[in-house]
């Protein structure tokens, strides 16, 4: 695979792929209305485009049942530039169309529980990485890519494997994943994503000033970050989700063949089919070898 650092324009040219959580169940109870949140986002997008005429921004909406591109700054007319009002109107229409379509798909899915509905973070990250790989291979030069996730809804434990695969793919491609949490609880998935890929994790205390947080922390190009004192994550939740019940666990059993994780001892791995010859011993009942 082509190295991300071999064909850069310059240090300060950026490709920012923004993943936006459009989960209607979360925004229905959020303190900040979605329209106001989206206005902050559009101003942030335009601020990045104004920093350098070679910068590019892509916005991906992550719903409950689907995800899609709603904005690509490269589609704008090069002669007229990108205006704040034009960008807001175009992106707003696409966002409204996507939310309505995703709501219909969610209503048709009886298995979705509104209380614990999670957005398709794994699908949005996959779309972001596919777009970045296309940029890597589309020309002789490209901007420095990074992903910014604006997450509000809780993590979906059933997406654990897909999300971790996306995180490791981003790490291998040297693409940092920044995280901005607009919900009330932290995201273990995005904590791990930012930690593993070298991104920034932030949970703003005041959402009414969201644009200030975005502009001060996430608008900075990767080269300039070395000279700034950015927020540090105090703790990272490294807990995994079991493959059997899709629940977050503190301790579990791991298949030695495919590394699948289970909350209870299994006679056979449900992922790769490997049969375990004996039951794993209870660590508390083993004799003390130090004597």
Buried (B, 14 or more C-beta within 10 A) or exposed (E): EEEBEEBBBEEBBBBBBBBBBBBBBBBEEBEBEBEEBBBBBBBBBBBBBEBBEBBBBBBBBBBBBBBBBBBBBEEBEEEEEBEBEBBBEBBBEBBBEBBEBBBEBBEEEEEBEEEEBBBBBBBBBBBBBEBBBEBBEEEEEBBBBBBBBBBBBBBBBBBBBBBBBBBEBBBEBBBBBBBBBBBEEBBBBBBBBBBBBBBBBBBBEEBEEBBEBBBBBBBBBBBEBEEEEBEEBEEBBEBBBBBBEBEBBEEBBEBEEEEBBBBEEBEEBEBEEBEBEEEEEEEEEEEEEEE
